[in-house]
Amino acid sequence: MTRVRPAAVSGSFYPGERAALTRTVDSLLADAKVPAHSDTFPKAIIVPHAGYVYSGAVAASAYALLREQGTEIRRVVLLGPTHRVPIAGMALPDADSFATPLGNIVVDQTAIASIANLPQVVVSAAVHAREHSLEVQLPFLQRVLDDFRLVPIAVGDASPAEVAQVLDILWGGNETLIVISSDLSHYLPYETARKVDSATIDAILALSENPIGHDQACGGTPVSGLILAARRRRLRPKLLDLRNSGDTAGGRDQVVGYAALSFSEVHHA
């Protein structure tokens, strides 16, 4: 019997009806500003995970980069922080596929098996059941990629080195895309958030050796793990968009920060 992880935040974080969701995602992608010199295809992206009205446009700036080479990508390694169920280490789902209103995405069981025996990796249906940080990325992936398999990993209390170890095992080649789901600062006044988030982005762009804290980004641990792997593999990070909820769909007393970044391999002539 196929085990399906049903959509948990459909109808709240994003439209719950197939046609409306398709229109929304396609509109966000159409409006995204893709850099003129995006000649290097991203190996990894960092994208926010709030409701689409808040952060969808920011996320779309990264996903729009994938449209041209979407046919090459056959596997998406998706990491995001846990919000509802605390976990030691990193949690894999107990599911064969993840459902959205756009259809089901098959979980890559071969990739899952390659990391399942690591001490920092556990299997937990409970961690994944209501977690939105991974789910909100799925409709974007479904609209920009063709046929792909998913490796969904919810990151709890783990170290950047433990995250980087998982990424190294799953790294693959051009067929594998790494997606890190993370918002930035939470509930700071608008101007304070702009300063804090700018400093966080500077640290990411510099591939800082200091871990990104959870006060800087709720997905600080997977972001820091990607930075560690990117530094080893000489990826070049690039900022695509940086805003907060005060810029998109909310007040400015307490805002949440959002950024989209791409990480590309540097090819020397």
C-alpha positions in Angstrom: 0.0 0.0 0.0 1.4 3.4 -1.0 1.9 5.8 1.9 1.1 9.3 1.0 1.9 12.4 3.1 -1.2 14.5 2.5 -0.9 18.3 2.1 -1.2 19.9 5.5 -1.2 23.7 4.8 -3.1 23.6 1.4 -5.8 26.3 1.5 -3.9 28.3 4.2 -0.3 28.9 3.1 -1.2 28.6 -0.6 -4.4 28.0 -2.6 -6.0 24.6 -2.0 -7.6 24.2 -5.4 -5.5 22.9 -8.3 -6.4 25.6 -10.9 -6.1 28.5 -8.4 -2.7 27.2 -7.2 -1.4 26.8 -10.8 -2.5 30.3 -11.6 -0.9 31.7 -8.4 2.5 30.0 -8.9 2.7 30.7 -12.6 1.9 34.3 -12.0 4.6 34.6 -9.3 7.1 33.0 -11.6 6.1 35.2 -14.5 6.6 38.3 -12.4 10.0 37.2 -11.0 13.0 39.2 -12.1 15.6 36.8 -13.4 19.2 38.3 -13.5 20.3 39.0 -17.1 23.6 37.2 -16.5 22.2 34.0 -15.0 24.5 31.9 -17.1 25.4 29.4 -14.4 22.7 27.1 -13.3 22.2 26.8 -9.6 23.2 23.7 -7.7 21.4 24.9 -4.6 18.9 27.6 -3.6 17.8 29.1 -0.4 14.1 30.1 -0.4 11.6 31.4 2.2 8.6 29.4 3.4 5.9 31.7 4.6 2.4 31.9 3.0 2.6 32.8 -0.7 1.0 36.2 -0.1 4.0 37.1 2.1 7.0 35.3 0.6 5.9 33.7 -2.6 7.4 36.5 -4.8 10.7 36.2 -3.1 10.8 32.4 -3.5 9.8 32.7 -7.2 13.0 34.7 -7.9 14.9 31.5 -7.2 12.5 29.1 -8.8 12.4 31.1 -12.0 16.1 30.3 -12.5 15.2 26.6 -12.8 12.8 26.9 -15.7 15.3 26.5 -18.5 17.2 23.6 -17.1 14.3 22.0 -15.3 14.4 19.0 -17.6 17.9 18.0 -16.3 16.8 17.9 -12.6 15.6 14.4 -11.6 16.1 14.7 -7.8 15.4 17.5 -5.3 17.0 17.3 -1.9 14.8 19.5 0.3 15.7 20.6 3.8 13.8 22.8 6.1 13.5 23.4 9.9 11.0 21.8 12.1 8.3 24.1 13.5 5.8 21.9 15.3 7.5 18.7 16.5 11.0 19.0 18.0 13.4 16.3 16.9 17.0 15.4 17.7 18.9 15.3 14.4 17.2 15.1 11.0 13.9 13.4 10.2 13.0 11.5 7.1 9.3 10.8 6.3 7.5 7.5 6.5 6.0 8.1 3.1 6.3 7.0 -0.5 5.0 10.3 -1.9 4.0 13.8 -0.9 0.7 15.2 -2.1 -0.2 18.7 -3.2 -3.2 19.9 -5.1 -1.0 19.6 -8.2 -0.5 15.9 -7.7 1.8 13.5 -5.9 5.6 13.7 -5.8 7.4 10.4 -5.4 9.9 10.1 -2.6 13.4 8.9 -3.7 13.7 5.7 -1.6 17.2 5.0 -3.0 18.5 8.3 -1.8 16.6 7.9 1.6 18.3 4.5 2.0 21.8 6.1 1.4 21.5 8.3 4.5 19.0 6.3 6.7 21.8 4.7 8.7 23.6 7.9 9.7 23.4 8.5 13.5 21.8 11.9 13.0 19.0 10.7 10.8 15.7 9.2 12.0 12.4 8.4 10.5 9.4 10.3 11.8 6.0 10.6 10.3 4.9 12.9 13.1 7.6 15.5 12.4 6.5 15.7 8.7 2.8 15.5 9.2 2.1 19.2 9.8 5.4 20.7 8.8 5.0 23.6 6.3 8.7 24.5 5.6 9.0 21.7 3.1 5.5 21.6 1.8 5.2 25.2 0.6 8.2 24.6 -1.8 6.5 21.7 -3.6 4.1 23.5 -5.9 6.9 25.7 -7.1 9.0 22.6 -7.9 6.1 21.0 -9.6 5.6 24.0 -11.9 9.3 24.5 -12.9 10.6 20.9 -13.1 9.5 18.0 -15.1 9.7 14.5 -13.6 11.6 14.5 -10.4 11.9 12.6 -7.1 12.0 14.2 -3.7 14.3 13.7 -0.7 12.4 15.6 2.1 14.5 16.2 5.3 13.2 18.0 8.3 16.1 19.4 10.3 15.8 19.6 14.1 18.6 19.8 16.7 21.6 19.0 14.5 25.0 20.5 13.8 26.0 22.2 10.5 28.6 19.4 10.0 25.8 16.7 10.4 23.8 18.5 7.7 26.8 18.9 5.4 27.5 15.2 5.7 24.0 14.4 4.5 24.4 16.9 1.6 27.7 15.4 0.6 26.2 11.9 0.3 23.3 13.2 -1.7 25.2 15.8 -3.7 25.1 14.0 -7.1 25.6 15.9 -10.4 23.4 18.1 -12.5 20.5 15.8 -11.9 20.3 16.8 -8.2 19.1 20.2 -6.9 19.5 21.1 -3.2 16.7 23.4 -1.8 17.1 24.9 1.7 13.9 26.4 3.1 14.4 29.2 5.6 13.0 32.5 6.6 15.2 35.2 8.2 14.6 37.2 11.4 11.2 37.0 13.1 9.0 39.8 14.6 11.5 42.6 14.7 10.5 46.2 13.8 10.9 46.9 10.1 14.2 48.9 10.2 15.8 46.7 12.7 14.9 43.6 10.6 16.4 45.2 7.5 19.8 45.7 9.4 19.7 42.2 11.0 18.8 40.5 7.7 21.4 42.4 5.7 24.1 41.2 8.1 22.8 37.6 7.8 22.9 37.8 4.0 26.4 39.2 4.1 27.5 36.2 6.2 25.9 33.8 3.8 27.4 35.5 0.8 30.8 35.4 2.5 30.3 31.6 3.2 31.0 32.5 6.8 32.6 30.0 9.1 30.3 31.2 12.0 27.0 29.2 12.0 23.9 31.2 11.2 21.9 31.4 14.4 18.2 30.6 14.8 17.6 34.3 15.7 19.0 35.2 12.3 17.1 32.5 10.3 14.7 29.8 11.4 16.5 27.5 9.0 19.9 28.5 10.3 21.1 24.9 10.7 20.4 23.7 7.2 21.6 27.1 5.8 24.9 26.6 7.8 25.2 23.1 6.6 24.9 24.2 3.0 27.5 27.0 3.6 29.9 24.3 4.9 29.3 22.1 1.8 29.5 25.1 -0.5 32.8 26.3 0.9 34.3 22.8 0.4 33.0 22.6 -3.2 33.7 26.3 -4.1 30.1 27.2 -4.9 29.4 30.9 -5.5 26.4 32.3 -3.7 24.3 35.1 -5.2 21.5 37.2 -3.6 18.4 37.2 -5.8 15.9 39.0 -3.5 15.7 40.3 0.0 12.5 41.6 1.6 10.4 41.2 4.6 6.6 41.0 5.3 6.5 44.8 5.8 7.4 45.1 2.1 5.0 42.4 0.9 1.7 42.0 2.8 2.0 43.0 6.4 2.5 45.8 8.9 5.9 47.1 9.9 5.8 46.8 13.7 6.8 43.2 13.7 8.1 41.7 10.4 9.5 38.4 9.1 12.5 38.5 6.8 12.7 36.6 3.5 15.6 36.0 1.1 16.3 34.0 -2.0 19.8 33.0 -2.9 21.4 30.7 -5.5 24.6 28.7 -5.2 26.4 27.9 -8.4 29.5 25.9 -9.3 32.4 28.1 -10.5 33.7 26.9 -13.8 37.3 28.1 -14.6 38.3 28.4 -18.2 
